[in-house]
Amino acid sequence: MYGTMGKVRVKKENQQKLVETMRGQQNANIEGFRGAWLMFPENHEDTAILMAIFENRDLYWKNANDPEQDKRYQEFSQYFDSEPEWSDGEWVES
């Protein structure tokens, strides 16, 4: 599996809007998409961790370069207060 994890600042008052927007995109039919997760870490009030997993690297990058994905990203990134720090890579089950 291949995917990304991002850390970003999101004000407390925008966190629920971010959740609702991402949930509203759950029905997008994206080839190879396995799932996405969002976490608001305890003791880090304005931080969000995002994760998205795909079947493989090629399908991940196909989606990343798709203009439709950019539209989805623009929908939820409006709630970010900073540029995300992304880490892409192979996910290994342990």
Salt bridges, closest charged atoms under 4 A:
GLU31 OE1 - LYS62 NZ 2.68
ASP46 OD2 - ARG9 NH2 3.63
GLU68 OE2 - LYS71 NZ 3.08
